[in-house]
């Protein structure tokens, strides 16, 4: 009984931190279905523009942070460690809640994962927010180390790649979790979150080896996640690997 209560408390804590909607908080399932194999051009444009706009907004935020930290560093009334604390909190916000900068619906929920057919080896739902919380912590540590290596600059290639990686991950979440486009989710997870994580980790490693080593765990997890997305696609009908035009169904 105590073990069950502890699990429930842990699940509630993790879901709250990571912003994952529970069963009672989730929206009702989307009643739209794909009745043809026609490419949804509008969806492609929305995903593309939404991702680009999110990247632009987040880069502007990086610029604002650079100016803010410069003011802090130049103000002798602040202790020397204060700008590092502010930067760490900033990267924590970016890592956990980057979706607040997205115009797309980026609701985090278990609805899609719970309802699709999954391979036997698929992790239980609670594993995902726990692992993403660990990865968020690793991102914060590695990004702060890199920021220190870059003389407290934010508008540098590694951190811009970090922004791109987060935006691509949020767009993938919209495609898979929110809209349940299992086919489109396969190439997007490979060319988006997975590939950007590999490139970002390589650049972090080149700039500050220990930062790249810390970040490499995310590449391992995203490899597992990409394989899981591929198997879910196979087990649930293998729809075309692009967003299909959906038709609303009356309740």
C-alpha positions as a Markdown table, in Angstrom:
| # | Residue | x | y | z |
|---|---|---|---|---|
| 1 | Unk | 0.0 | 0.0 | 0.0 |
| 2 | Unk | 2.8 | 2.4 | 0.9 |
| 3 | Unk | 4.6 | 1.5 | -2.3 |
| 4 | Unk | 1.5 | 2.4 | -4.3 |
| 5 | Unk | 1.1 | 5.7 | -2.5 |
| 6 | Unk | 4.7 | 6.5 | -3.0 |
| 7 | Unk | 4.4 | 5.8 | -6.7 |
| 8 | Unk | 1.3 | 8.0 | -6.9 |
| 9 | Unk | 3.1 | 10.9 | -5.2 |
| 10 | Unk | 6.1 | 10.5 | -7.5 |
| 11 | Unk | 3.8 | 10.4 | -10.6 |
| 12 | Unk | 2.0 | 13.5 | -9.5 |
| 13 | Unk | 5.2 | 15.4 | -8.8 |
| 14 | Unk | 6.8 | 14.4 | -12.1 |
| 15 | Unk | 3.7 | 15.2 | -14.1 |
| 16 | Unk | 3.4 | 18.6 | -12.4 |
| 17 | Unk | 7.0 | 19.6 | -13.0 |
| 18 | Unk | 7.0 | 18.4 | -16.6 |
| 19 | Unk | 3.5 | 19.8 | -17.3 |
| 20 | Unk | 2.0 | 16.4 | -18.3 |
| 21 | Unk | -1.8 | 16.3 | -18.3 |
| 22 | Unk | -3.4 | 13.5 | -16.3 |
| 23 | Unk | -6.4 | 11.6 | -17.5 |
| 24 | Unk | -8.9 | 14.0 | -15.9 |
| 25 | Unk | -7.1 | 17.0 | -17.4 |
| 26 | Unk | -6.8 | 15.7 | -20.9 |
| 27 | Unk | -8.9 | 17.0 | -23.7 |
| 28 | Unk | -11.4 | 14.7 | -25.3 |
| 29 | Unk | -10.0 | 12.6 | -28.2 |
| 30 | Unk | -9.9 | 14.3 | -31.6 |
| 31 | Unk | -12.7 | 12.9 | -33.7 |
| 32 | Unk | -11.0 | 13.8 | -37.0 |
| 33 | Unk | -10.0 | 10.9 | -39.2 |
| 34 | Unk | -8.0 | 10.5 | -42.4 |
| 35 | Unk | -10.4 | 9.4 | -45.1 |
| 36 | Unk | -7.9 | 9.7 | -48.0 |
| 37 | Unk | -4.2 | 9.4 | -48.6 |
| 38 | Unk | -4.0 | 13.1 | -49.6 |
| 39 | Unk | -1.1 | 15.2 | -48.2 |
| 40 | Unk | -2.3 | 17.9 | -45.8 |
| 41 | Unk | -0.4 | 20.9 | -47.2 |
| 42 | Unk | -1.9 | 23.3 | -44.7 |
| 43 | Unk | -0.6 | 21.1 | -41.8 |
| 44 | Unk | 2.9 | 21.1 | -43.3 |
| 45 | Unk | 2.9 | 24.9 | -43.6 |
| 46 | Unk | 1.6 | 25.3 | -40.0 |
| 47 | Unk | 4.3 | 23.0 | -38.6 |
| 48 | Unk | 7.0 | 24.7 | -40.6 |
| 49 | Unk | 6.0 | 28.3 | -39.8 |
| 50 | Unk | 5.2 | 27.4 | -36.2 |
| 51 | Unk | 8.7 | 25.9 | -35.7 |
| 52 | Unk | 10.5 | 28.9 | -37.4 |
| 53 | Unk | 8.6 | 31.4 | -35.4 |
| 54 | Unk | 9.3 | 29.6 | -32.2 |
| 55 | Unk | 13.0 | 29.5 | -33.0 |
| 56 | Unk | 13.0 | 33.2 | -33.8 |
| 57 | Unk | 11.2 | 34.1 | -30.6 |
| 58 | Unk | 13.6 | 32.0 | -28.5 |
| 59 | Unk | 16.7 | 33.5 | -30.2 |
| 60 | Unk | 15.3 | 37.0 | -29.3 |
| 61 | Unk | 15.0 | 35.7 | -25.7 |
| 62 | Unk | 18.6 | 34.6 | -25.8 |
| 63 | Unk | 19.6 | 38.1 | -26.9 |
| 64 | Unk | 17.6 | 39.6 | -24.0 |
| 65 | Unk | 19.3 | 37.3 | -21.6 |
| 66 | Unk | 22.7 | 38.2 | -22.9 |
| 67 | Unk | 22.0 | 41.9 | -22.3 |
| 68 | Unk | 20.5 | 41.1 | -18.8 |
| 69 | Unk | 23.5 | 39.0 | -17.8 |
| 70 | Unk | 25.9 | 41.7 | -19.1 |
| 71 | Unk | 24.2 | 44.2 | -16.8 |
| 72 | Unk | 24.5 | 41.8 | -13.8 |
| 73 | Unk | 28.1 | 41.1 | -14.5 |
| 74 | Unk | 28.9 | 44.8 | -14.7 |
| 75 | Unk | 27.1 | 45.6 | -11.5 |
| 76 | Unk | 29.4 | 45.2 | -8.5 |
| 77 | Unk | 26.4 | 45.0 | -6.1 |
| 78 | Unk | 25.7 | 41.4 | -7.3 |
| 79 | Unk | 27.9 | 38.5 | -6.1 |
| 80 | Unk | 30.0 | 36.9 | -8.8 |
| 81 | Unk | 27.8 | 33.7 | -8.8 |
| 82 | Unk | 24.5 | 35.5 | -9.3 |
| 83 | Unk | 24.6 | 35.6 | -13.1 |
| 84 | Unk | 25.3 | 31.8 | -13.1 |
| 85 | Unk | 22.3 | 31.2 | -11.0 |
| 86 | Unk | 20.1 | 33.3 | -13.2 |
| 87 | Unk | 21.4 | 31.5 | -16.3 |
| 88 | Unk | 20.8 | 28.1 | -14.7 |
| 89 | Unk | 17.2 | 29.0 | -14.0 |
| 90 | Unk | 16.8 | 30.4 | -17.5 |
| 91 | Unk | 18.1 | 27.2 | -19.1 |
| 92 | Unk | 15.8 | 25.2 | -16.8 |
| 93 | Unk | 12.8 | 27.1 | -18.0 |
| 94 | Unk | 13.9 | 26.6 | -21.6 |
| 95 | Unk | 14.5 | 22.8 | -21.1 |
| 96 | Unk | 11.2 | 22.1 | -19.3 |
| 97 | Unk | 8.8 | 24.6 | -20.7 |
| 98 | Unk | 10.1 | 25.6 | -24.2 |
| 99 | Unk | 6.6 | 25.1 | -25.5 |
| 100 | Unk | 5.4 | 28.4 | -24.0 |
| 101 | Unk | 7.2 | 30.0 | -27.0 |
| 102 | Unk | 5.4 | 27.9 | -29.5 |
| 103 | Unk | 2.2 | 28.9 | -31.4 |
| 104 | Unk | 1.3 | 25.2 | -31.9 |
| 105 | Unk | -0.8 | 23.1 | -29.5 |
| 106 | Unk | 1.9 | 21.5 | -27.4 |
| 107 | Unk | -0.2 | 19.9 | -24.7 |
| 108 | Unk | 1.7 | 17.1 | -22.9 |
| 109 | Unk | -0.4 | 14.1 | -22.2 |
| 110 | Unk | -0.4 | 10.3 | -22.2 |
| 111 | Unk | -3.5 | 10.0 | -24.3 |
| 112 | Unk | -1.9 | 9.0 | -27.6 |
| 113 | Unk | 0.7 | 6.7 | -25.9 |
| 114 | Unk | -2.0 | 5.0 | -23.8 |
| 115 | Unk | -4.3 | 4.3 | -26.7 |
| 116 | Unk | -2.1 | 3.1 | -29.4 |
| 117 | Unk | -0.8 | -0.5 | -29.8 |
| 118 | Unk | 2.8 | -0.6 | -28.4 |
| 119 | Unk | 5.6 | -3.2 | -28.6 |
| 120 | Unk | 6.1 | -5.4 | -25.6 |
| 121 | Unk | 9.4 | -3.7 | -24.7 |
| 122 | Unk | 7.8 | -0.2 | -24.6 |
| 123 | Unk | 8.5 | 1.6 | -21.2 |
| 124 | Unk | 5.5 | 2.3 | -18.9 |
| 125 | Unk | 4.1 | 5.9 | -19.4 |
| 126 | Unk | 5.6 | 7.2 | -16.1 |
| 127 | Unk | 9.2 | 6.5 | -17.4 |
| 128 | Unk | 8.9 | 9.3 | -20.0 |
| 129 | Unk | 8.5 | 12.3 | -17.8 |
| 130 | Unk | 11.0 | 11.0 | -15.4 |
| 131 | Unk | 13.6 | 10.5 | -18.1 |
| 132 | Unk | 12.8 | 13.9 | -19.7 |
| 133 | Unk | 13.2 | 15.5 | -16.2 |
| 134 | Unk | 16.7 | 13.9 | -15.9 |
| 135 | Unk | 17.6 | 15.1 | -19.5 |
| 136 | Unk | 16.4 | 18.6 | -18.6 |
| 137 | Unk | 18.8 | 18.7 | -15.6 |
| 138 | Unk | 21.6 | 17.4 | -17.9 |
| 139 | Unk | 20.8 | 20.1 | -20.5 |
| 140 | Unk | 20.9 | 22.8 | -17.8 |
| 141 | Unk | 24.3 | 21.6 | -16.5 |
| 142 | Unk | 25.8 | 21.2 | -20.0 |
| 143 | Unk | 24.5 | 24.6 | -21.2 |
| 144 | Unk | 25.7 | 26.5 | -18.2 |
| 145 | Unk | 29.2 | 24.9 | -18.6 |
| 146 | Unk | 29.1 | 25.9 | -22.3 |
| 147 | Unk | 27.9 | 29.4 | -21.5 |
| 148 | Unk | 30.8 | 29.8 | -19.1 |
| 149 | Unk | 33.2 | 28.6 | -21.8 |
| 150 | Unk | 31.8 | 31.1 | -24.2 |
| 151 | Unk | 32.4 | 34.0 | -21.8 |
| 152 | Unk | 28.8 | 34.4 | -20.8 |
| 153 | Unk | 27.5 | 34.8 | -24.3 |
| 154 | Unk | 24.1 | 33.5 | -25.3 |
| 155 | Unk | 24.0 | 34.2 | -29.1 |
| 156 | Unk | 26.5 | 31.5 | -30.0 |
| 157 | Unk | 26.1 | 28.6 | -32.4 |
| 158 | Unk | 25.8 | 25.8 | -29.7 |
| 159 | Unk | 23.0 | 27.6 | -27.8 |
| 160 | Unk | 21.2 | 28.5 | -31.1 |
| 161 | Unk | 21.3 | 24.8 | -32.0 |
| 162 | Unk | 19.9 | 24.1 | -28.5 |
| 163 | Unk | 17.0 | 26.4 | -29.3 |
| 164 | Unk | 16.4 | 24.7 | -32.7 |
| 165 | Unk | 16.5 | 21.3 | -31.0 |
| 166 | Unk | 13.8 | 22.3 | -28.4 |
| 167 | Unk | 11.6 | 23.8 | -31.1 |
| 168 | Unk | 11.8 | 20.7 | -33.3 |
| 169 | Unk | 10.9 | 18.5 | -30.3 |
| 170 | Unk | 7.9 | 20.7 | -29.5 |
| 171 | Unk | 6.7 | 20.4 | -33.1 |
| 172 | Unk | 7.1 | 16.7 | -33.0 |
| 173 | Unk | 5.0 | 16.6 | -29.8 |
| 174 | Unk | 2.2 | 18.4 | -31.7 |
| 175 | Unk | 2.3 | 15.9 | -34.5 |
| 176 | Unk | 2.5 | 12.7 | -32.4 |
| 177 | Unk | 0.9 | 13.4 | -29.0 |
| 178 | Unk | -1.7 | 16.1 | -29.9 |
| 179 | Unk | -2.7 | 15.3 | -33.5 |
| 180 | Unk | -1.8 | 11.6 | -33.4 |
| 181 | Unk | -0.3 | 11.6 | -36.9 |
| 182 | Unk | 1.7 | 8.4 | -36.4 |
| 183 | Unk | 3.1 | 8.3 | -40.0 |
| 184 | Unk | 4.3 | 11.9 | -40.1 |
| 185 | Unk | 5.8 | 11.4 | -36.6 |
| 186 | Unk | 8.4 | 8.9 | -37.9 |
| 187 | Unk | 10.5 | 11.1 | -40.3 |
| 188 | Unk | 10.0 | 14.1 | -38.0 |
| 189 | Unk | 11.4 | 12.4 | -34.9 |
| 190 | Unk | 14.4 | 11.2 | -36.9 |
| 191 | Unk | 15.1 | 14.5 | -38.8 |
| 192 | Unk | 14.0 | 16.7 | -36.0 |
| 193 | Unk | 14.7 | 15.9 | -32.3 |
| 194 | Unk | 17.1 | 13.0 | -32.9 |
| 195 | Unk | 19.3 | 14.5 | -35.6 |
| 196 | Unk | 19.4 | 17.9 | -33.9 |
| 197 | Unk | 20.3 | 16.3 | -30.6 |
| 198 | Unk | 23.3 | 14.5 | -32.3 |
| 199 | Unk | 24.5 | 17.7 | -34.0 |
| 200 | Unk | 24.0 | 19.8 | -30.8 |
| 201 | Unk | 25.9 | 17.2 | -28.7 |
| 202 | Unk | 28.8 | 17.1 | -31.2 |
| 203 | Unk | 29.1 | 20.9 | -31.2 |
| 204 | Unk | 28.8 | 21.0 | -27.4 |
| 205 | Unk | 31.5 | 18.4 | -27.2 |
| 206 | Unk | 33.8 | 20.3 | -29.6 |
| 207 | Unk | 33.3 | 23.5 | -27.6 |
| 208 | Unk | 33.4 | 22.0 | -24.1 |
| 209 | Unk | 34.0 | 18.2 | -24.0 |
| 210 | Unk | 32.5 | 17.7 | -20.6 |
| 211 | Unk | 29.3 | 19.5 | -21.7 |
| 212 | Unk | 29.1 | 17.2 | -24.7 |
| 213 | Unk | 29.6 | 14.1 | -22.6 |
| 214 | Unk | 26.8 | 15.2 | -20.2 |
| 215 | Unk | 24.5 | 15.9 | -23.1 |
| 216 | Unk | 25.2 | 12.6 | -24.9 |
| 217 | Unk | 22.7 | 10.7 | -22.7 |
| 218 | Unk | 19.9 | 12.5 | -24.5 |
| 219 | Unk | 21.1 | 11.1 | -27.8 |
| 220 | Unk | 20.8 | 7.5 | -26.3 |
| 221 | Unk | 17.3 | 8.2 | -25.1 |
| 222 | Unk | 16.2 | 9.8 | -28.3 |
| 223 | Unk | 17.5 | 6.8 | -30.2 |
| 224 | Unk | 15.3 | 4.5 | -28.1 |
| 225 | Unk | 12.4 | 6.9 | -28.5 |
| 226 | Unk | 12.8 | 7.1 | -32.3 |
| 227 | Unk | 12.8 | 3.3 | -32.6 |
| 228 | Unk | 9.7 | 3.2 | -30.4 |
| 229 | Unk | 7.9 | 5.7 | -32.6 |
| 230 | Unk | 8.8 | 3.6 | -35.7 |
| 231 | Unk | 7.4 | 0.4 | -34.1 |
| 232 | Unk | 4.2 | 2.1 | -33.0 |
| 233 | Unk | 3.8 | 3.3 | -36.6 |
| 234 | Unk | 4.2 | -0.3 | -37.8 |
| 235 | Unk | 1.9 | -1.8 | -35.3 |
| 236 | Unk | -0.9 | 0.7 | -35.9 |
| 237 | Unk | -1.4 | 0.5 | -39.6 |
| 238 | Unk | 1.7 | 1.9 | -41.2 |
| 239 | Unk | -0.1 | 5.0 | -42.6 |
| 240 | Unk | 1.9 | 7.2 | -45.1 |
| 241 | Unk | 4.9 | 9.0 | -43.7 |
| 242 | Unk | 3.4 | 12.4 | -44.1 |
| 243 | Unk | 0.5 | 14.3 | -42.6 |
| 244 | Unk | -2.8 | 13.1 | -44.1 |
| 245 | Unk | -5.7 | 15.5 | -44.7 |
| 246 | Unk | -8.2 | 14.9 | -41.8 |
| 247 | Unk | -12.0 | 15.0 | -42.0 |
| 248 | Unk | -14.0 | 16.0 | -39.0 |
| 249 | Unk | -16.5 | 13.3 | -37.8 |
| 250 | Unk | -19.7 | 14.4 | -36.2 |
| 251 | Unk | -20.3 | 12.9 | -32.7 |
